[in-house]
Structure formats: C-alpha cells, structure tokens
Amino acid sequence: PLLGPAGAAAVFGPQKGAGPDQIDLLEAGLGRLAELLDGDPAAPGAGAAGGTGYGLAAGWGAALLRGAVEIASIAGLPAALERADLVITGEGQYDATSLSGKVAETVLALAREAGVPAALVAGVLAVQPEVPAVELSSLAGAPERAMAGVRRWLAEAGRTLAAGVTRGP
C-alpha cells in the first residue's frame, strides 16, 4: 500500500537512510498526494518504488501488476531457465520486503518452479533465504568494506558459491 506501517515511507524510507522524522514527512507528503489524486492508496502495489505505483495508477490509469514477474517474462527468463544449470540472483539487502515480490525472490521462485538450483548474493542478509546464500558484508567484514570493494567481494562470493553449490537432482 501507499500509506501506513506497510506503506512506501515506512518500509522503504529506512532502507534509503531516512530517520523517523523524515519518514513522518514522507508519509505526510504521500498522504497529500493521495488526497489530490483519485486512486486507491490501499491497493497492492500502490507503495511500489516509493509510491510510483500509486502515481501511475491514479494519474494515468496504469494497471498495478507484479512488476518483477512481468519483467522476467518480457526478458525471457522462463525460457532461459529451461536451459540453465544454475541461477544466481542478488539484492543489496535481502529482507522481509524481498519476500513480497521483489526481483531476487521472484527469480528464486521461478527457478524453483523450473527445478533449477539457485543461489543468492546479497550485501546484507536480514532474513535467510531457502537457497544457498552469501552475504557480502560478512565476507568483507563490514558493509562499508563490501561497498568499497564490490568487485573483489563479488568475486569472493562467486568462489564461495562455486565451492558449495551443487547441481540438484
């Protein structure tokens, strides 16, 4: 949804570095937007991309679809999975919001449906996925070190996964 404890400001604000006062200000701004536009701020997807979903639906009549699923289909991921031996996906912070339709979890679900082994690389693992996973912050010793040496830590994540991921049945 656009507003409330599961809304755009409350969920994505902290991920982007907003503090409590800033989140309140963002929530108020989104509330004002909802007053000005004729849309449903409670619609699933209205809070997507910081409220962009709401703006597109209310302002231009866009249909709110599961974006990651649509993009995966357009990009040909289902067909690519038919030829894949392993899928590796990633996200900056894999957390509870990842489980509600974000790209990494969508890729993992599609791989699972196709019977293809999958793994995840994330900057931070706030929740543990159901697949082998590597956390760059842990490899590097701190999030700042991971961000300062991305290539190095991604290569290390690849080595770690290669050593631990095997082909499924």
C-alpha positions as CSV (number, residue, x, y, z in Angstrom):
1,P,0.0,0.0,0.0
2,L,0.9,3.6,-0.3
3,L,0.4,4.6,3.3
4,G,0.6,3.3,6.9
5,P,3.0,0.9,8.6
6,A,3.4,-1.3,5.5
7,G,3.4,1.7,3.1
8,A,6.1,3.2,1.0
9,A,7.6,5.6,3.5
10,A,7.6,3.2,6.5
11,V,9.0,0.3,4.5
12,F,11.5,1.9,2.1
13,G,12.4,5.0,4.0
14,P,14.7,3.2,6.5
15,Q,16.3,1.2,3.6
16,K,17.2,4.5,2.0
17,G,18.5,6.1,5.2
18,A,15.5,8.1,6.3
19,G,15.1,8.6,10.1
20,P,11.8,8.8,12.0
21,D,11.2,12.5,11.4
22,Q,12.0,12.1,7.7
23,I,9.7,9.1,7.4
24,D,6.9,11.1,9.0
25,L,7.5,13.9,6.5
26,L,7.5,11.4,3.6
27,E,4.3,9.8,4.9
28,A,2.6,13.2,5.1
29,G,3.7,14.0,1.5
30,L,2.3,10.7,0.2
31,G,-0.9,11.3,2.2
32,R,-1.3,14.7,0.5
33,L,-0.6,13.1,-2.9
34,A,-3.4,10.6,-2.1
35,E,-5.8,13.4,-1.3
36,L,-5.0,15.1,-4.7
37,L,-5.3,12.1,-6.9
38,D,-8.3,9.8,-7.4
39,G,-6.8,6.5,-6.6
40,D,-6.7,3.7,-4.1
41,P,-3.8,4.2,-1.7
42,A,-4.6,0.8,-0.1
43,A,-4.2,-1.1,-3.4
44,P,-1.5,-3.7,-3.5
45,G,1.5,-2.2,-5.4
46,A,0.5,1.4,-4.6
47,G,3.6,1.8,-2.5
48,A,5.9,0.2,-5.0
49,A,9.0,2.2,-5.9
50,G,8.3,4.8,-3.2
51,G,4.7,5.4,-4.3
52,T,5.4,5.4,-8.1
53,G,2.9,2.6,-8.4
54,Y,0.2,4.8,-6.9
55,G,1.1,7.8,-9.1
56,L,1.0,5.8,-12.3
57,A,-2.3,4.1,-11.4
58,A,-4.1,7.2,-10.1
59,G,-2.6,9.7,-12.6
60,W,-2.6,7.7,-15.8
61,G,-4.8,4.7,-15.1
62,A,-1.9,2.2,-15.2
63,A,-2.7,-1.4,-14.1
64,L,-0.7,-2.5,-11.0
65,L,0.9,-5.8,-11.8
66,R,3.6,-7.7,-10.1
67,G,6.5,-5.9,-11.8
68,A,9.2,-8.4,-11.2
69,V,7.1,-11.2,-12.8
70,E,6.2,-9.0,-15.8
71,I,9.8,-8.0,-16.4
72,A,11.0,-11.6,-16.0
73,S,8.5,-12.7,-18.7
74,I,9.4,-9.8,-21.0
75,A,13.1,-10.5,-20.6
76,G,12.6,-14.2,-21.4
77,L,13.6,-15.6,-18.0
78,P,11.2,-18.6,-18.1
79,A,12.7,-19.8,-21.5
80,A,16.3,-19.2,-20.2
81,L,15.6,-21.3,-17.2
82,E,14.8,-24.2,-19.4
83,R,18.5,-24.2,-20.5
84,A,20.0,-23.2,-17.1
85,D,22.0,-25.4,-14.8
86,L,22.2,-22.8,-12.0
87,V,20.7,-19.4,-11.3
88,I,22.4,-16.8,-9.2
89,T,20.5,-13.6,-8.3
90,G,21.2,-10.8,-5.9
91,E,20.0,-7.9,-3.9
92,G,21.5,-5.1,-1.9
93,Q,19.6,-6.1,1.3
94,Y,17.6,-9.3,1.3
95,D,14.9,-8.7,3.9
96,A,11.2,-9.2,4.6
97,T,10.3,-6.9,1.7
98,S,12.2,-9.2,-0.6
99,L,9.7,-11.9,0.1
100,S,6.8,-9.7,-1.2
101,G,7.5,-9.6,-4.9
102,K,10.9,-8.0,-5.3
103,V,13.2,-9.2,-8.1
104,A,15.5,-11.5,-6.3
105,E,12.7,-13.5,-4.7
106,T,10.8,-13.6,-8.0
107,V,13.9,-15.1,-9.7
108,L,14.3,-17.6,-6.9
109,A,10.6,-18.7,-7.2
110,L,10.8,-19.0,-11.0
111,A,14.0,-21.1,-10.7
112,R,12.3,-23.3,-8.0
113,E,9.3,-23.8,-10.3
114,A,11.6,-24.8,-13.2
115,G,13.5,-27.2,-11.0
116,V,16.8,-25.2,-11.4
117,P,19.1,-24.9,-8.4
118,A,19.6,-21.3,-7.3
119,A,21.7,-19.2,-5.0
120,L,21.6,-15.6,-3.7
121,V,24.3,-13.0,-3.2
122,A,23.3,-10.0,-1.0
123,G,25.0,-7.1,0.5
124,V,23.1,-7.8,3.7
125,L,21.0,-10.9,4.6
126,A,18.4,-9.6,7.1
127,V,16.4,-12.9,6.5
128,Q,17.8,-16.2,5.5
129,P,16.6,-17.4,2.1
130,E,15.7,-21.0,1.3
131,V,18.7,-21.3,-1.1
132,P,22.5,-21.2,-0.6
133,A,23.4,-17.5,0.0
134,V,26.4,-15.4,0.5
135,E,26.4,-12.1,2.4
136,L,29.0,-9.6,1.0
137,S,29.1,-7.7,4.3
138,S,30.1,-10.8,6.2
139,L,32.8,-11.7,3.6
140,A,34.2,-8.2,3.7
141,G,33.9,-7.8,7.5
142,A,31.6,-4.7,7.3
143,P,29.1,-3.2,4.9
144,E,31.3,-0.2,4.2
145,R,34.2,-2.5,3.2
146,A,31.9,-4.5,0.9
147,M,30.7,-1.4,-0.8
148,A,34.2,0.0,-1.2
149,G,35.5,-3.2,-2.9
150,V,32.5,-4.6,-4.7
151,R,34.4,-6.4,-7.5
152,R,36.6,-8.1,-5.0
153,W,33.8,-9.3,-2.8
154,L,31.5,-10.4,-5.7
155,A,34.4,-12.5,-7.0
156,E,34.8,-13.9,-3.5
157,A,31.1,-14.6,-3.3
158,G,31.4,-16.5,-6.7
159,R,34.2,-18.6,-5.3
160,T,32.3,-19.3,-2.1
161,L,29.2,-20.4,-4.1
162,A,31.2,-22.5,-6.5
163,A,32.6,-24.4,-3.6
164,G,29.3,-25.0,-2.0
165,V,26.5,-25.2,-4.7
166,T,25.9,-28.5,-6.4
167,R,23.6,-29.4,-9.2
168,G,20.2,-30.6,-8.0
169,P,18.6,-34.0,-9.0
